[in-house]
Amino acid sequence: MGPTLRKALDGDAMLDQPFSDHFRVGRLQDRIEPCGAAESCDCTVVGGAKRLGDCGASLLTIANERMVHLTLLSQPAIGLRGEAFALGPQGRDGTLMNLSFGFYLREAVATFSLTERDFAPADLAMELLYLQEAKSLVMQELRALTQRLDGARKQAETQALTDPLTALANRRAMEAALEQASAGAAQGGAPFTLIQIDLDYFKSVNDTLGHAAGDYVLLDVARILHEEMRAGDLAGRMGGDEFLLLLRGAMTPEQVMHLGDRIIARLQEPKWHEGRECLVSGSLGVVMSLDYQPPETERMLVDADTATYAAKNAGRGCCVLYRDLEMPKT
Amino acid sequence: MLGLVNRSIQNFLTDTFGERIWYAVACKAGVSPEGFEPMLSYEDALTDRLLDVACETLDRRLFDFLEDLGTYLSTREPVRRLLRYGGRDYVDFLRSLNELQGRTQLALEDLKLPELTLRGLGVGRYTLSVIGAPPGWGAVFAGVLRAMADDYGALVLIELNEHTEDGPAGEAIAVQLLDSFHASGRSFDLSDAAGAEM
């Protein structure tokens, strides 16, 4: 028995004991097959009684295998692998095995407190341990890097889809959401409603009270729209003083008009910036996906715009359904 | 589940069925179109959802899909090379599967491959038991065994038993080796620079 195995297994006490008391041929999970060479098996007779297949195979038969696996019965989580050679004719003089810990190396080193001295200088075990440890460190670093990059990418994505002033969705985000909603509705998914909002009198607030007041109004409008949205709805700023609401799910025209009136009422609530009143209102244009077969984003946006202009022409501060505009024509 | 597994499914979908299918699957499964980072961990439920949506989209049985995934993976050159470390011929390769879980653990601790155990059943007949969660690894390895038989030039019959006595997580693959050297097989040289063509 070599010095490393001796150290690992209290070898002095093991000498002269039957092989099968300490080792099992095969891995732990391998099923023990009855010993193929039962008659000639050198481990089948223990204490005068036949113990068929205790070792899984006779020591002579494993000498014919290209590779042998052993499990340590005292440490079943650790296996050994290597080569077996029969000594003498028919293995009469015993079996010589050259073993290594294979991929159990790290566990074995920890379990048996092995050191550099326990491996032959020609053995690559130390290189393998070194490589494994270094690799784990590198992997840790790479994983942390991946996490940082992933976080940064998600943040950049969010920024690319958000209006920096109001934190509402920006035009790009709204168009993407709209494409998705249209595609869904075209395939028989949930219908949706679009409300375009043009602020009234915003330009005069900006011109007379300054940009700070204008920004203040835009922020307040964003807050109102945000509060009026249900889960699943999306509010976006399309640019300047133009906003768009995407309302998912079926709604009746009455429900939409009711919501529109409520939004207008809230937009008209007095807003005070540095002691000066900012008066705005909103002209709303509404299109509903159910009026389109199939719903096309571009067409719906054009129609919403038309309805919004109709609302402006009708005296501002009102909500117009595109469907009602078309009525007289049909 | 390690992102590497999800990423494999993503690459399989993209390479085999095209980007449009991947986008459709990703969209329905609630995954961003960029997909997965191989070294990050994701919830197991996400992998299940991804597979469900992929099978629904392609109108395939889960186990058929997974078997094709196994074949796809073992025909990627870097993976094929790692599998060819198994040995000189197909029988060596089959035996080396006993070590696959341990070996991958050395390389990637977070990749939980199933436990593979090969049993000989007499001349040229083997059964590979595959125990691991979630179910379906057996199908993946059936695909791997098929592809590697081609790679080694061996003629084999492979049959997957989805349910075995090893419990709900256990699957078994019956392998019948008809001819180890049926065709010439593809070449493999240990010294071919690993990682040169990732």
Interface residues (C-beta under 8 A of the other chain):
Chain A: R27 Q29 D30 R31 R66 M67 H69 G102 F103 Y104 Q132 K135 S136 M139 L142 R143 T146 Q147 D150 R153 Q180
Chain B: C27 E34 E37 M39 L40 D92 R95 N98 E99 G102 R103 Q105 L106 A107 L108 E109 E115 T117 R119
